[in-house]
Amino acid sequence: ALTMAAAAVIAVAGAYMYLAPQLPDADELREVRLQEPLRVYDRHGALIAVYGSKRRIPLALDEIPEPLRHAFIAAEDDRFYEHPGVDWMGIARAAVNLLLTGEKGQGGSTITMQVARNFFLSRAKTYIRKMKEILLALKIERRLDKDAILELYLNKIYLGERAYGVGAAAQAYYGRSVDELTLAQMATIAGLPTAPSRLNPVSNPDQARSRRRYVLSRMYELGMIDTAAFDEARTAPVTATPHDAAVAIDAPFVGEMARLEAVERFGESVYTAGYRVYTTIDGDKQQAATRALRQGLLDYETRYGYTGPLQRLDPRRLPEVNALRRQLEGGARDGDANASERDGVLGRKGLGTALEPYTADGPVEAAVVLRVRDDGAMVYRASGALTRVPWAGMDWAAPRGDDGAVGAAPEHVAPADAGGDWRLVQIPEVEGALVALDPASGALRALRGGYDFDRSQFNRVTQARRQPGSNFKPFIYSAALADGFTPATLVNDAPVVFDDPALEDTWRPENYSGRVFGPTRLREGLVYSRNLVSIRILIEMGIPYAIDYVQRFGFPEEQLPHDLTLALGSASLSPLQVARGYATFANMGFRVRPYLVTRMATNDGEVV
């Protein structure tokens, strides 16, 4: 026996001498930089966007509630504050299990050993890796105190849904910060490290509930919670749902522009190095711009009639309204709530599946029409609620023909009463953009490149070129004033006819009203946007001069037509270029360069 013991000691010593030189320096953990995503903020520090494959919100240990810390200790390593980094009793249990079953389990892995593995080693289940893990854990315990180790663990551990650390997990599953979690939610998160996918409370609520019960039981047995807290948390429903990063400002086009600028300057490392990009955007103005653009596009769609439903479902598969209402009000589990689907009738889950492809950005929500009566339509919304839409919310829905003509409005219209906040709309087919900038500095204050970023990432503020039309006339008139015209100069508002070999037909421009007004002062030509006056001004001062002059507003020559249509705004310009031109007027003739990013900083605040 002594010989065997001596042999074991020699074997362990030999393993240590062989592996010790291969171990990394545990002191690296003192200055460790956790991978963090790129974050974009507005001028006041409100979050606009987050980019990166790993979601992480680093927290100091004192920012993590004690019950959440206790939940992880109870679930993963209840002797954490007692052992030297390795729980020899747990190792012994794992060794006995190996001898009896021949299976390599996970038993005996302490929080410190998990820190060693997560920061320095692979997850391969080999004897060599396990020995390195043990030796490195002992080394870490000699370099760092227990609280520092626990803080590293709670910020590094993978918890599913791309969430690393408890801060990101709280946001990913509950849309909350860690100090807003209930005990039941804390226990659910603490149960995830062993199998984040299998125990995911979103996709596997029953298994997550079972694991949560185990965590709560361990906390109760260890005296971390009392009976009342245990009973309340044990019976709480599983409330996890997927949540994106908690952005404060809805500005995805801004976020994308900032992301591209950061990648251009620092490369792909911005997605993991925790860079912060601070922009010129004003959150209040941005929200107002988003609302204005969306409402304008929705109103445009309303004026041009209804194009029809997104999809037609078999009426025989639609549920009876009162039966569905009982399901929703009863809070039934998915299995009970959708029992009727075995008979071919859609339940809550089936209706949700039908609506899933039609998610929309903004104040618009897809819905299934379940019943139509004289007082309106009863619909089931994608958010899981029954709502009555009164006829007054649908009286605009005259059919739109293939040629764009609008037919007759619906005949059955009644006054709206309860539920009148909801009305029939359709996702706009037409697109638009809006940009606002500070004329004194060029700082972009609001920018929206389209109705829905998820539907189209094409940024119409910077990438779309359209004819500005009469919006371009002030630049022509500015050139005229510089060329010797005065506001009182008389210009004949009379018909003009041009024969241009480059055109298929004779060009006869007209005023919008179709009328002519004879001798007109220059200022009136601008105020009333007279096309014929603008053309005659351009003829008199000459196209080459006008082209040269308007370039001073920042318009590239290659985007300007070298003919008389220039006076009517036939240039090909982006909304941002037009806004920059107008900013020159507001800035007393000084041209500004529009910019978005004010500074970029590392996760510890150092400006780069």
ABEGO torsion letter per residue (X at the ends): XAAAAAAAAAAAAAAAAAAAAABBBAAAAAABBBBBBBBBBBAAGBBABBBEABBBBBBBAAABBAAAAAAAAAAABAAAAABAGBBAAAAAAAAAAAAAAGBBBABGBBAAAAAAAAAABBABBBAAAAAAAAAAAAAAAAABBAAAAAAAAAAABBAEGGBBEAAAAAAAAAGBBAAABBAAAAAAAAAAAABAAAABAAABAAAAAAAAAAAAAAAAAAGABBAAAAAAAAABBBABBBBBBBBABBBAAAAAAAAAAAAAAAEAAAAAAGBBBBBABBAAAAAAAAAAAAAAAAAAAAAAEBAEBABBBBAAABBBAAAAAAAAAAGBBAAAAAAAAAAGBBBAAAAAAAAAAABBBEABBBBBBABBBAAEBBBBBAAGBBBBBBAAAAAABBBBBAAGBBBBBBABBBBBBBGAABBBBBBBABBBBBBBBBAAAGBBABBBAEABAAABABBAAAABBBBAEAAAAAAAAAAAAAAGBBAABBBBBBBBBBBBAABABBBBBBBAAGBBAEBBBAAAAAAAGBAAAAAAAAAAAEAAAAAAAAAAAGBBAAABBBBAAAAAGABBBBAAAAAAAAAAAAAGGBBBBBBABABBBBAAGBBX
